[in-house]
Amino acid sequence: MAKIKVKKVKSAINRTQRQKRVLESLGLKKIGQVKEHEATPNILGMVAKVSHLVSVEEA
């Protein structure tokens, strides 16, 4: 499978609890932190829910 790099670029302050949980499940805690994930439908769905808080690039 393809890999993607997900980087947190905005804060989760004043966001819904659901969006905060999605960021946590992606492994993103601090701004600027980067995690690499497989491009599965589950991961892509989570990234879509918080697309305004993260940036994505192919690895």
GIRA-V150662 format. One record per residue. RES is the residue in three letters. SS is DSSP state (h for helix, s for strand, l for the rest). PSI is psi in radians with two decimals (NA if undefined). NEAR is the number of other C-alpha atoms within 8 Angstrom. Layout:
BEGIN
RES;SS;PSI;NEAR
RES;SS;PSI;NEAR
END
This chain:
BEGIN
MET;l;2.75;5
ALA;l;2.69;7
LYS;s;2.58;10
ILE;s;2.62;12
LYS;s;2.20;12
VAL;s;2.20;12
LYS;s;2.27;13
LYS;s;2.16;15
VAL;l;-0.23;9
LYS;l;2.77;8
SER;l;2.71;7
ALA;l;0.11;8
ILE;l;2.43;4
ASN;l;0.45;4
ARG;l;2.85;7
THR;l;2.77;6
GLN;h;-0.59;6
ARG;h;-0.75;6
GLN;h;-0.65;11
LYS;h;-0.70;10
ARG;h;-0.63;8
VAL;h;-0.78;11
LEU;h;-0.73;11
GLU;h;-0.69;9
SER;h;-0.44;7
LEU;l;-0.17;9
GLY;l;0.33;7
LEU;l;2.06;13
LYS;l;-0.77;8
LYS;l;2.65;6
ILE;l;2.35;10
GLY;l;-0.17;7
GLN;l;2.43;9
VAL;s;2.35;9
LYS;s;2.56;10
GLU;s;2.30;9
HIS;s;2.76;9
GLU;s;2.57;9
ALA;l;1.09;10
THR;l;2.82;7
PRO;h;-0.61;6
ASN;h;-0.83;6
ILE;h;-0.74;11
LEU;h;-0.60;9
GLY;h;-0.72;8
MET;h;-0.72;10
VAL;h;-0.65;9
ALA;h;-0.60;7
LYS;h;-0.48;8
VAL;l;0.55;11
SER;l;-0.41;8
HIS;l;-0.14;6
LEU;l;-0.21;10
VAL;s;2.85;12
SER;s;2.59;10
VAL;s;2.43;8
GLU;s;2.70;7
GLU;s;2.54;7
ALA;l;NA;7
END
